């Protein structure tokens, strides 16, 4: 499983394991977890950067409708995963 490092707004480094990624309506989404354990906390991140930017800017998806739609896509892509909302 790929592990990537994010830099939070307070310049603190946070590492996540990337479970999967998808593109919906021209936006990239990542399904990430804070550990490789079965009881890990998962987050869906949305790329907010412009196509012209070299670095991606990801934010946690908080909108309930968007979260439901994107988590449904990830559940379809990863057959053995159940995302609790």
C-alpha positions, -999 to +999 in steps of 0.1 A: +000+000+000+014+034-010+020+059+019+020+096+012+028+126+033+006+157+035+015+190+050-013+205+070-021+242+072+000+244+104+030+229+085+026+197+104+034+166+083+007+139+083+011+105+066-017+085+051-020+051+033-037+055-001-064+028-005-077+039-038-082+069-061-108+080-086-118+109-108-154+122-108-167+152-127-131+163-134-120+162-098-095+137-083-104+119-050-083+098-027-095+073-002-068+073+025-064+057+060-044+066+090-030+030+094-030-004+078-051-019+106-087-031+101-100-004+125-083+025+107-099+058+103-105+065+066-109+099+049-119+109+014-098+138+001-106+160-029-080+176-050-087+214-050-057+225-070-058+240-105-046+219-134-018+245-139-004+240-104+025+216-098+015+205-063-019+191-054-040+207-027-062+181-010-091+188+015-112+164+034-147+160+018-172+173+044-203+179+023-227+150+032-241+146-004-207+146-020-193+123+007-222+098+002-217+098-036-179+094-036-179+068-008-204+048-028-180+049-058-151+037-036-172+009-021-179-003-057-142+000-067-130-019-036-153-049-032-142-059+004-145-024+020-174-010+040-172+027+046-191+038+077-203+074+075 
